[in-house]
Structures are given as C-alpha cells and as structure tokens.
C-alpha cells in the first residue's frame, strides 16, 4: 500500500516509518509530498488542528488518488490562553521561521514566572482515503517553557520546551531538542497521534 504523507518535512516521514517498524507493520510504502503528482497545496484556514489536518489529507487524496496522511500541530501556551495554537508555524508572520517564532514567544512571556510557564504540544493526524474514509487522532505532550533555547535536535519550538517526563527527573531538565529520536517518539504529541493511527493503517494495508 502506498501512503502519501502530505508534508515537506522529511523528519515526519522518518518518524512515521520508525513507528510502523516498531508496530511490525510491513507492506506500507511512504510517499513524500515531493515525490507525488504535483498539486496546489490547500490553504490551512481551519479553526482547529483537526480542521487543518483534514484539509491537507483530503486535498492529497483527491489530487493524487493515494491514501493520504496529514498532520497539523502546534504549541498551546497557558499564559497566552492557548496561543499560538494553529498559528504556531507562522506566529511571527512568516511561515516556518523557527528563529523568529521562538524569539517572539520568549518576548511575550518574558515576565511570566516559572510556575505559570506551562505549555503543551498538540498534534492531530488524519488519514483520508480516495473513497472517503477518514480517521483522525490527537496527541498531547505537556511540559513547561524555558527562558532561552537549548538543544539542536528537532525543529519549531522544541528548544524551548521541557517535557513533563523530563521535569520530574532531578538534574535532567532537557528540552525536547535534546532528546534522541527514540525518546521523542515514545512521548511526543505526534508520536502519540501516529501510534493511535497504526490500527487504521494496518487495516487499510490489509494486515
């Protein structure tokens, strides 16, 4: 079975492949967006992560005829009433400018004390088939925000985010940008959402 992953982020394909391998799911060929028939990517104008994930997955299935998986994710900061939320990737104005997004977020919460710096990464992953079947799952990863970036792994707000699992370990307050790929898979928001979709992928693959 060919599964289009509607993303230009190679790390997302690798993450899904690792999860499928761990689940023992074989016979699934992941297709990157760049390797699929070209089409105009839809505007992500949904009000929620689920809206945007479905917009992307539906567009992929409709334009390529392939079963399509898409995700939408972002950071919800308690002190900002859940923002940046669905605007996470373009919080500073330009889509995907991680440095600018991080700088703006830090400036906005500069005076917020440690006990009120809670945040959560949220990911919604959706699968849509050409015949109209839809599967949607959400994953959340709770933690707190640092006062400056730490770590070089990952992307987005990873250098600012200390997962809750880490904050309970004395002397190990690592950001998610300091975790290995395996550690991140085990706890991350996207990892949780993708693992929840494994049964649907297995079903579609005829396993």
Steps between C-alpha positions, in 0.01 A plus 500: 500500500623846412440764766554864410631707788386852416804681633831636375663416834717191456519454879127430510536217248786349697300524823202321345726234349657431840156466659381261228817295539453482878139385448612233253295652218648402165395556142442874543698725267518858624488757222636848563303795371788591269479154338124508441321649199519877539195691615428835657519463875185619677479802726507389865219723619336268751406611850651189661790261451250234387354737240842567348611137507186396315533785249847374407414130502186549290692707245771235470252216450291697250793620290719189496262210547718377786407431859633811671620575851538858617557664833462839652675583821604787717570632844232608747633731773288537813613857565392596147156340532596209276679700234688478268295183433418453131707811426817345647690460172439864400482665841755766406340561159702282262416131476769268633740764636592310817746759627254787470217296651713401799627853552148645494365239739782559748439874486129453566553290814818663627335607827300181556628319814613138489184362658285647220712399200303183428444406138408203286585385153189379317487292183203377302569243230242411238481231233264540206445240228398575141162334570429733790599309814643726769696422817602771747709475819643758743810490717608741776840549665500713815794692641642842581684773311862602549629857492745436217542234230693184591592214266540454126278202421143528380345814359243768577465570872691188609795697647266686738289206619584279798272194499324414824678163502832682516400754765441217749857377464736692726782658303354390167291792389577439135313680225334292231781622272743301718313170482592215269261407220401188694426695818296753309302229317407344834346814648437767237162632393549390140630161608187445711267602216686288244503194726125539547464480120702177468187277520337698218816477288521128563135460402544699180812301416300179538694369799 
